Amino acid sequence: MKYKQHVVLCLFSFGLLSLGQNPPAAKPSSPPSESADVVQRVSASIVRVTATFSYQEQADPNLTSGFRESPLDPAATAQGGPGQTLTWTSAGTGFLIDSDGHIATANHIVSPLLNQQAAEKRLKAEGKVLGPDSFQRATITVVVGGLEHKAARVYRKNDRLDIAILTLGGSTPRLRVPEFEQKEPRPGESVSVSGFPSAAGSDGGNLTTSTGSVLDPVFKGTNGRGFYLADVTANPGESGAPVFVTATGRIIGLVDANVNLRNAPGAGRIEIVPIREILSLLPSSR
C-alpha cells in the first residue's frame, strides 16, 4: 500500500522583507498612555489572517511555472519529490471595513500565485519544481479575538495595489467597524500600526502596536503605484495591518511592504496602501 507523503512549510508573510534570514524580534514602540484608548478602539476591528495552500510537485524538472520572482523569498530548503503534496502556510493581519463582515488584508497573504512562487523558490535548491497545474486548494481562516476561527473567501482583490477583501459570510459580533481617514496624511503626522507579528520574542503572535510618522504622502512604489510612506516598525505577520492616526484612531490604510532594501533605504520604513483604494472595492462604492 502506497502512502502519499506531505511536505509542510510555513511562511509568515510581510511584503518585500526577505525571509531567508532570521527576522529580528518584534520591538514595537508603544504609543503614549493617553492614546491607549485609541489603540483599544482600533484593535476591536483587527483579526489574524492565515492561508494554507496545497500544491502538487511536478516530475519533469523542465516544467516550471514561468512566474516572475516572488517577493516572498525564503532561502531555506525543503524536502520533496514528484507526486508529493506541498502544504504552504502564509500568515498576516486584517481588519473589518464594514458592517457586512468584509475584511481588508494584503493580497500576497491569500494569493495562490504569489505563495506558489515562494514555495518554488524554496524547492529549487533541491531540484524540485511546481508547474502551472500544481495548485490544488486553499483554505483561508480569520481568527477573531484569538478564539473564534471563521472560514473566509476572497470577495474582491486588486493585484496591482496588493489589496484583498475577504468575506466571512456571517455576522462578526466580536468586531467593531473602525473610523477611516481618506484625506492624505501630513508629512510628520504621527501614525501607528497594530498587527500580529510572527517574529520570535515575547511579543511574537500577540497583537502589538508600533508608532512612527508619515514621511511622504505621495510616495511612488514599484511600477508607479501610489502609497504613503512612513517610518513605522513592522514585522513579518503584519502585512495587512491597519495604519491609523495615533491621535484619533482613524485608519489611513494598510501595511503592504517593507522598503528597507528598495528605493527608500532606511530602517523601519513601510509602504501603506491608502484606505480610499481599499474602500473602493466594497459593493457600496459601486
MOKA-V311601 format. One line per field, one symbol per residue. phi: phi as a letter, one per 30 degrees, with the letter a starting at -180 (. if undefined). A space follows every 10 residues. Layout:
BEGIN
phi = ???
END
This chain:
BEGIN
phi = .ccddbccbb bcdahcddcd cdddddbdcd deddcedddd ddddccbccb bcccbcdcdd ddccdidddd dccdcdcbda aeidcccbcb babbadbadd idccaddddc ddddddeddd dddedcicbc cecddcabbc bccciibccb dbbddabbdd cicbccbcia dbddcbddcb bcddddeidd bbbcacdcdd kdceicdbbc babdcadbdc ceiidcbccb ccdbbejcei ddcbdedcid dclbdcadce ccdbdkdicb dbdedddddd ddddcc
END
